Amino acid sequence: MELPLYHLLIAVFGGFVAGCINTLAGNGSAITLGILTEVIGLPGTTANGTNRLGVLAQGASSTWVFQRKGKLHMRQNRLLVASVFFGALFGVWAATQISNEQFRLVYKGLMIGMLFVVLVKPKRWLNPAGSDASKPSLAWWITVPVYLAIGFYGGFIQMGMGILFLAALVLVSRMSIIEGNAVKSFAVFLYTIAVIAIFARNGLIHWEAAAALAIGQLVGGWLTAEFASTYKNADVWAYWILVVMVVLILLKLFWPAATN
């Protein structure tokens, strides 16, 4: 299916906005999946696969910036990243077997819980302990199950993955929002390589639409990572963007007419 020019332009712009949102908070895939299904008209499973090329491009650009700015600390987070990666492999396999709609009720519950943990005691988000070489690592029996589950969800649908992942990094692993976003960008970039290969093997990627999204998300991820790495109040911006995104998700899930 060849796309008209205005579809491609919408995809590039939507990808740019999603790249910005994903780099600071998460759930930019709500925008890109909406464009793929409601504007371009792709089936849900194909939209799910097509969406991943933009996620890969955004992850690559934002990871590069975070690494260059010294915000990405991988030595103490290797087990975390590996757990997310292997969880994502199981998740993408499940995505090729069953319908995304079966997870809708679970997703609603997760977002209600997320709004609660984001709004209660904001200082946990804005003034965490942060991580450094001297900080003790979490026990493996905490790290592995938590991040395997998050990886599974990301491999399965991606939408909302950034918010769940960031919450775990800040509230469980005690990172700052910016440091958490750096680790999140790298982990998502890494597992998305494998996820794309699996979706492509199953013929579930529309490459023209995927390329348009990728252009927008690459630029959005790069510019936002530059901002987050240099602006001293970036944590505050990221926190409030996260709150707004969770509220908008809940409005869309429970009162769809309010967001149409």
N, C-alpha and C positions, 0 to 999 in steps of 0.2 A: 504494500500500500504506500504510494507516494504521497507525501504531505504537501499541502499548499504552503506558500511562504508565510502567511500570517500565523499558521500553526507553529511553524518553526520559530518565529519571533516571540510568540507567547511562551514557548518552551524555554528559550534562552533567558527571557526576563524572569520567568518563574523559577528557573534554575538559579539565577543570580540571587534572588530573594531567599530561596531555600538554603543556598550556600552560606549566606550571612547568618540566618537563623540557626542553622545546624552548628556552626562554629562556636557560637556563644551559648547556645542552650540546647535545642533539639526540636524534632518534629517538623523540620522543613519538608520531609517526605509527604506530609499531609497536603502541601501545596503541589508538589510534583506529581503525586499519584492522582490528585484531583484533575490536573491538566491532562494527564495521560488517559484517564478514563472518561471524564466529562467533556473535555474539549476535543481531544484527538479521537476518542472513541475506542481505545484498546480494551480487550477483555482484561479482567482483573489479574489473572495469572501472568499475562504478557506484560501488563503495566508494572507488576511487581518485579519482573526481571529487567525490564527496560529502565526502571528507576535506578538500578544499581550502578550503571556506568557514570552517572552524575555524582553519585555518592563516592565512587572511587576517585574521580577527578578532584572533587572538593577535599577529600581526605588527603590526597597527595599534596595539594597546594598548601593546605593549612598545616599539615605535619611538617613540611619543609620550612615554613616560616617559624613555627614554634621551636623546631630544632635549632634553627639559625639564631633565634633570640634567647636560647638557653632555657626554655620553659619545659622541654621534654626530658624527663628523667626515666630512663628505661631500665637501668641496672636493677633497682629494687622492685620493678613492676613486671618482670619477665613472666612470672607464674600467672599473674593476672591476665596479661595479654594472651598467653597460650591457652588459658581456660576459655576466654572469650572466643578465640579462634576455633577451637574444637567444638564448642557449643554451637557456633554458627554453622558448622558443617552438618550437624544433626538438624538444625533448624531449616536450612535450605532444602535438605532432603524431604522434610515434612511438608514444606511449601509446594513441592512438586507432586505431592500425593493427595493432599486434602484442601478444602476450601478455606480461604481466609476468613469467611464469615463466621466460622465456628469459634473464632477467637474474639468476636466482637464484645460479648458480655464480659469476658476476662479483661479486655482492654479498658472497658468502662470502669470496672472496679479498680484497676491499676491507676487510672487517671484521678479518680476520687481520692485514693490514698495518697497520690503524688501531691495533689493540691494541699492536703493536710500537712504533709511533711515539709513542704516548701514554705508554708505560711507560719507554722508554729516555730518559734525561736529562730528568726532569720539570722541571728548572729552565728548559728552553726554553719551557715553558708558563707557569710561575709568575713568571719574571723576564725577559720579553722586552724588547726595546728600546722598544716602544711606538711610536706615531706622533705626529708633530706637524708643524707647518707647515714646519720646517726640515729634516725628514727627507727624503732623496731618494726619489722614487717608483721603483717597479720599472719596468724597461724594458717597453714595450708588448708586445714579442714574447714576454715571459714572462706578463704579466698576462692578455692576451686568450685564449690557448689554455687556460690553467689554469682560468679562470673561465667560459669558454664550456663546457668539459667539465662543470664542476660544475653550471652552470645547466641543461645538457641532462639530467643525472641528476635534478635537482630537478623539472624539468618532466615527466619521465617517470613517476616514482613517488613522490617526496618522502621516503619512509621512509629514514632514514639520511642524508638530505641535510644536516641541521644539523651532524652530526659531521664529514662530509667538508668542508663549507664552513668550519667553525670551524678545522679542522686547517690548511687552506690559509691562512686569515687570520692564524693565529698563527705557523705554521712557514715560510710563504712570504713573506707580507706583513709579518711581525714586529709584529703588534699584540698588545696584552694580551688576555686572554680576554674581559674585560668590553667593551673597545672592539670586539673582533671580534664579540661577540654583538650589539652595537648595529648594526654594519654589516650583519650577517647578517639581523637582524630587518627592517631597511628593504628590503634587496634581495629577500628572500623575499616581503614584503608587496607590493612593486611587481610582480614577475612573476606573483604569484598572481592578481592582477586579470585579466590576460590569459588565464591558464590556466583560470580559472573560466568565462570567456566561451566558450572553446573546448569545454570539457566540457559546458557547458549547451547549446550549439548541437548537440552530438551526443546530447543526452538522457541524459547519464551522471551526473546529480546527483539524489539523493533529498533534496528540500529540507527536509522535516520533520526527518530525522535530521541533516542539515547544520546546521540552525539550533540544535539541541540541543547539538551539539559546539561550535558557535561561541560560545554563551553561556559554556560552561565554559572554553574556551581563551582567550577575551577576559579573563576574570577572572584565570585562572592566569598569563597572560602579563603582565598589569598588575602584580599583586602581586609576582611574581618579579623583574620589572625594577626595581621600587621597592627591593627588597632588594639586588639586585646593584649598583645605583647608589649606595647609601648605606653598605653594610656593608663595612668595611675589609678583611676577609678573604674577600670574595666570590670572588676568583680561586681561592683554595684550595678552597672549596666546589665551584665550577664544575668544577675539574680532577678532583676525586674522583667527582663525579657522572658526569662524562664517562667515567672509567675503569669505573665500575660498569655504565653503560649498554652499553659495548662488550662487556664480559664477558657480560652477560645476552643480548645479541644473538647472540653466538657460541654460547652454550648452547642457545638456541632454534633456531639454524640447524643445529647438528651433533648435538645431543642433545635433540630436541623432547620426548621423554618426561620429561626432567628438569624441564621448566617447565610441565608439564600437571598 
